[in-house]
Amino acid sequence: MAALQSLNLDGKEYNPVSMDLHHQISQHYFLEARMLQNRQYREWLENLVAKDIHYWIPIFENRYSKDKRPEPTPDDPAIYNDNYDELKQRVERLYTGQVWMEDPPSRIRYLITNVEAFQTADNSDEFMVYCNFAIIRHRQLLERTEHVGGREDRLRRTDDGFQLARRKINMDARVTVDKNTYFFA
């Protein structure tokens, strides 16, 4: 069996976390998925999200290989480009009853896979974590949509577990065929 590979990014080398720590991080992601599936948005935000969060879903273009323009940055247009207060507004809006697309609420299933966790070079309590996700949403009688992609996270270990400090969500589909994106990936 091949050993886990270190990650080279921006000229720095990041080493994989131990198996025990990997298990703890994976369990954190499963807890997060369960909280979101159960519509425990306030609890998710208050317990699993850091106050200095950057939650970002960039807009990607499908480009030819010869197109060498840079990838999107947080300064470019995005689907979400939120801090904690903006996430809190989204969460609180879900409890108002005024999000008509979520009344009755969608039934959402989160599948989290391919979790890779690396120790950051600058902080022993922060980890770079990559994972894939599939979000399947059922709404009304016959509406079913799927969203598939990957996440690039920065998790921070606290006395109470882990908190999400940064999330970049890379949606695989160029065009979303859902009526809205009012869910958390």
Phi, psi and omega in degrees: 000133181286144178287153176298139183270145172285164183249129175255121184215128179053038178077007179245151178253130179244131182265146178295151178284168178294163179298321179297314179292323176300317178299316179299318180294318177299316178298324176300315180295324178291322175297315179301315179300316180296319180297317180292320177299324181272009178059038176266059188292318179297316180297319177301309183296315185288327187255329188248359183240130179285151181294338180258029183301145164236113185247113195224128170240097181288160174264119180259151173252144170277117185239154173291155182302328182283348178282110187257019177298151182291159176294161179299151175241167177299347177276349180272163175305146184212162174289308171233142174210068196252152168255187184299315182297322179290321175298319180298320176299317178298316180297310183297326178298326179296337181268359182276340186082004182263359175270086189299333178290347179245029176224101006287156183297145174294152170261118186240137176239131179252130173243119182248125184221173172052047181286123175237129183233136183228144176287133177283154182281334188262347183208121184289346178258013177235145186225141171269126183231132177244139175205163175255156178217155167228129178243119179249123183240128174250132181223141182056212186275316188238359182281126177218129178228154178232141174231127182233140179183198179227157179236142172243109186245157166239113179260144178241128177279132177236179177296337183258008181128223181244149173231146179279118180260332178207139175220123171249123183253122180254101179282133181287323182285135177287324179240129178273126181264015177271158179286338177201169176241040181274069174209166179251127183265000000 
